[in-house]
Amino acid sequence: MTVIKKRNVAVLGGGTGMPVLLRGLKDYPIDLSAIVTVADDGGSSGRLRNEMAMPAPGDIRNVIAALSDVEPMLMELFQHRFKNGNSLSGHSMGNLLLAAMTSVTGDFYNGIKEISRVLNVKGKIYPIANQNMYLHAEMEDGEIITGESNIPLANKKIKRVFLQPEPVLPLPEAVQAVIDADLVVIAPGSLYTSTLPNMIVPQIGDALRNTTGKVVYVCNVMTQQGETSGYTAADHVQAITNHVGEGCIHSIIVNNKPIVSDVRKIYAEENAEPVVYDTDRLRRMGLEIIEADIIDHSKRMLRHDTGKVAKLLYSLL
């Protein structure tokens, strides 16, 4: 009997865009790895980082929720955020569980593995690093802003982002997952504070350039004030290339359906506008352009459609 080897898919990212991709991909016959940023320093994650000197659990928690296959009530409990109590208010149950399991096992990554086992997670979840690290941004005017949550608030043009303390030692399993992947997916999300923190770890950058798999970037649909105001699709790619080096992305997925005026108005209040897909410039950069309707049109806010994007990504294998 011939055993068909499952193809390896590694997804890099954080924030709200990554779980959307993972929720759709987990039902396909693939070996799925999620490599998640731990540079978040706001809210519950920030408080736990400071009090327990652990990596930020928030993005990991959302990825566990996306890949978990348990009763809805258990997942509701895991994602529950306390509203009352001086010390509990603002914390989510999942973040507290991750903090507790880190304490029990003595290691953040081991804690993630144990919770993943208990919550029947499909795929493997790797924090980009097993240590507490902080994101910094150098602005075009030379000012250095410290902290992931503070960077967009500065509302200045970002020149580059970097991590400290140096060197950041990536989880070896995360680096290997990129090298072994048949398909590497860079998830949509806040470009400088969710997408790049994973990619600027040097060993991950090397792995992206050296993997034999295809590296595809799912481009954002809207710009983001304080990070990518006025950015075209090629500007997004250029920012990644400036940080990681040439040849780290092979293909880009862009939305090809117009965004209705009602939705544009909502985003205009946040000074966000649809990302312009400057296809000629993308082609000159040597990228394969994959155009598709990847938006969930049933939602008031613009979100990538879980099913559509997963089907498209699986077709690339």
C-alpha positions in Angstrom: 0.0 0.0 0.0 1.4 3.4 -1.0 1.4 6.0 1.7 1.0 9.5 0.2 3.2 12.0 2.0 1.4 15.1 3.0 2.8 18.4 1.8 4.4 20.7 4.3 2.9 24.2 4.6 4.4 26.9 6.9 2.5 30.1 7.7 4.3 33.1 9.2 2.6 36.0 10.8 0.6 37.3 13.8 -2.3 39.7 14.5 -5.7 39.2 13.1 -4.8 38.0 9.6 -3.0 34.8 10.5 -5.9 32.9 12.2 -8.1 33.6 9.2 -5.7 31.7 7.0 -5.1 28.9 9.5 -8.9 28.3 10.1 -9.3 27.4 6.5 -6.1 25.5 6.0 -6.5 23.1 8.9 -9.1 21.1 7.1 -6.8 20.2 4.2 -4.6 17.1 4.1 -1.4 19.0 4.8 1.3 19.1 7.5 0.6 22.6 8.8 3.1 24.7 10.8 2.3 28.2 12.2 5.2 30.4 13.1 3.9 33.2 15.3 5.3 36.6 16.4 5.7 37.2 20.1 6.6 40.9 20.0 3.1 42.1 21.1 3.3 44.4 24.2 -0.2 45.8 24.6 -3.1 44.8 26.9 -3.1 41.4 28.6 0.0 40.2 26.7 2.0 43.2 27.7 1.1 42.8 31.4 2.0 39.1 31.5 5.3 39.8 29.7 6.3 42.4 32.2 5.2 40.4 35.3 6.4 37.0 34.2 9.3 37.8 31.8 7.7 35.5 29.2 7.1 36.0 25.4 3.8 37.6 24.5 1.0 35.0 24.5 -1.8 36.9 22.7 -1.1 36.0 19.0 -0.3 32.4 20.1 -3.6 32.2 21.9 -5.5 33.3 18.7 -3.6 30.7 16.6 -4.4 28.0 19.1 -8.1 29.0 18.9 -8.0 28.9 15.0 -6.4 25.4 14.9 -8.2 23.8 17.8 -10.9 21.2 17.3 -12.9 21.1 20.5 -16.4 21.9 21.8 -17.4 25.5 21.0 -18.0 26.1 24.8 -14.4 25.1 25.6 -13.1 27.5 23.0 -15.4 30.3 24.3 -13.9 29.7 27.7 -10.3 29.8 26.3 -11.0 33.1 24.5 -13.0 34.6 27.4 -11.8 38.1 28.5 -12.4 39.1 32.1 -14.2 42.5 32.4 -14.2 42.8 36.2 -11.6 42.5 39.0 -8.7 44.9 39.4 -6.0 42.4 38.6 -8.0 40.1 36.3 -9.8 42.8 34.2 -8.6 42.8 30.6 -6.8 39.4 30.8 -8.1 36.6 28.6 -8.4 33.1 30.0 -6.2 31.7 27.2 -3.3 34.1 28.0 -3.5 33.1 31.7 -3.5 29.4 30.8 -0.4 30.0 28.6 1.3 31.9 31.4 0.4 29.1 33.9 1.6 26.3 31.6 4.9 28.2 30.9 5.4 28.3 34.7 4.5 24.6 35.1 6.7 23.3 32.3 9.4 26.0 32.8 9.4 26.8 29.1 7.0 28.8 26.8 7.3 26.5 23.9 6.6 23.4 26.0 3.6 25.2 27.5 2.2 25.8 24.0 2.8 22.1 23.1 0.9 20.9 26.2 -2.1 23.3 25.6 -2.2 22.3 21.9 -2.4 18.7 23.0 -5.2 19.3 25.4 -7.2 21.5 22.9 -6.7 19.0 20.0 -4.8 21.5 17.8 -4.4 20.5 14.2 -0.8 21.3 13.1 2.2 22.6 15.0 2.5 26.0 16.6 6.0 27.6 17.0 6.6 30.9 18.7 9.3 32.7 16.6 11.5 32.7 19.7 11.3 31.2 23.2 12.5 34.5 24.8 11.0 37.8 25.8 11.9 40.3 23.0 10.9 43.9 22.1 10.2 45.5 18.7 11.7 48.9 17.9 11.2 51.1 14.9 13.5 53.7 13.4 11.5 56.5 11.8 12.5 58.4 8.7 13.3 61.4 10.9 15.7 59.2 13.0 13.5 58.9 16.1 13.5 55.4 17.7 10.1 54.2 19.0 10.1 51.2 21.4 7.2 48.8 21.7 4.9 47.2 19.1 1.9 49.0 20.4 3.6 52.4 20.3 4.9 52.2 16.7 1.6 53.0 14.8 0.7 55.7 17.4 3.8 57.7 16.4 2.1 58.2 13.0 5.4 58.8 11.2 6.9 57.2 8.2 8.8 54.0 9.3 12.3 53.4 8.0 12.9 50.0 9.5 12.0 47.8 12.5 14.4 45.7 14.6 14.3 43.4 17.6 16.1 43.5 20.9 17.8 42.1 22.9 20.2 40.9 20.1 20.7 38.3 19.0 17.2 36.9 19.0 17.5 33.2 18.9 14.7 31.7 16.8 13.2 28.3 17.8 15.2 25.8 15.7 11.9 23.9 14.9 10.5 27.2 13.4 13.5 27.6 11.1 13.4 24.0 10.0 9.7 24.2 9.3 10.4 27.0 6.8 13.3 25.1 5.2 11.2 21.9 4.9 8.0 23.6 3.6 6.6 22.9 0.1 4.7 26.2 0.5 5.5 29.1 2.8 2.7 31.6 3.4 3.3 35.1 4.7 0.0 36.0 6.3 -1.7 39.4 5.8 -1.6 41.8 8.8 0.0 44.9 10.1 3.2 45.1 8.0 5.7 46.4 10.4 4.3 45.1 13.7 2.8 41.7 12.8 4.4 40.5 9.5 8.0 41.7 9.7 8.9 40.8 13.4 9.0 37.1 12.3 10.9 37.7 9.1 13.7 40.0 10.5 15.1 37.2 12.6 18.2 36.5 10.5 17.9 32.7 10.5 14.3 33.0 9.3 15.3 35.4 6.5 18.0 32.9 5.4 15.5 30.0 5.5 13.0 32.0 3.4 15.7 32.6 0.7 17.0 29.0 0.8 13.8 27.0 1.1 13.0 24.9 -2.0 9.3 25.6 -1.4 7.3 28.5 -2.9 7.0 31.6 -0.8 3.8 33.4 -1.3 2.7 36.7 0.3 -1.0 37.3 0.9 -1.1 41.0 0.5 -3.2 43.3 2.7 -6.4 44.7 1.2 -6.4 48.0 3.0 -3.6 50.4 4.1 -3.1 51.1 7.8 -2.6 54.5 9.4 0.7 54.8 11.2 2.2 51.9 9.2 1.4 51.8 5.5 -0.5 55.0 4.6 -0.3 55.5 0.9 1.5 52.1 0.3 0.8 50.1 -2.9 1.2 46.3 -3.1 4.8 46.8 -4.4 5.6 49.1 -1.5 4.6 46.3 0.9 6.9 43.9 -0.9 9.7 46.5 -1.1 9.5 47.0 2.7 9.9 43.2 3.2 12.7 43.0 0.7 14.5 46.0 2.4 14.4 44.1 5.7 15.0 40.5 4.6 16.8 40.7 1.3 16.1 39.9 -2.4 14.5 36.7 -3.3 12.5 36.1 -0.1 9.1 36.2 -1.8 8.2 34.4 -5.1 4.5 35.1 -5.5 1.9 37.6 -4.2 -1.9 37.1 -3.9 -3.9 40.2 -4.5 -7.6 40.9 -4.3 -9.2 41.6 -7.7 -12.7 42.6 -6.8 -13.6 46.3 -6.2 -14.4 47.3 -2.6 -17.9 48.8 -2.3 -18.2 52.5 -1.3 -20.0 51.8 2.0 -16.9 49.8 3.2 -14.6 52.5 1.9 -16.4 55.1 3.9 -16.0 53.1 7.2 -12.2 52.8 6.5 -11.9 56.4 5.4 -12.7 57.3 9.0 -9.5 55.5 10.1 -7.5 57.1 7.2 -7.3 53.7 5.5 -7.8 53.1 1.8 -7.7 50.1 -0.6 -4.2 49.0 -1.4 -3.4 49.8 -5.0 -2.1 46.7 -6.9 0.6 48.1 -9.1 1.0 45.0 -11.2 3.6 46.3 -13.6 6.0 47.2 -10.8 5.3 43.8 -9.1 6.2 42.1 -12.3 9.4 44.1 -12.6 10.3 42.8 -9.1 10.1 39.3 -10.6 7.0 38.3 -8.7 4.3 35.9 -9.9 0.9 37.7 -9.4 -2.1 35.6 -8.3 -5.3 37.6 -8.6 -8.5 36.4 -7.0 -11.6 37.4 -5.1 -10.3 36.7 -1.6 -12.6 39.0 0.5 -15.5 37.9 2.7 -18.3 40.1 1.3 -20.7 39.1 4.1 -18.8 41.1 6.7 -19.0 44.8 7.4 -15.3 45.1 8.0 -12.9 43.9 5.4 -11.6 40.4 6.1 -9.9 37.8 3.9 -12.3 34.9 3.3 -11.1 31.9 5.2 -12.4 29.3 2.7 -11.4 31.2 -0.5 -7.9 31.9 0.6 -7.3 28.3 1.9 -8.6 26.8 -1.3 -6.4 29.1 -3.4 -3.3 28.3 -1.3 -3.9 24.6 -1.4 -4.2 24.8 -5.2 -0.7 26.2 -5.3 0.6 22.8 -4.0 
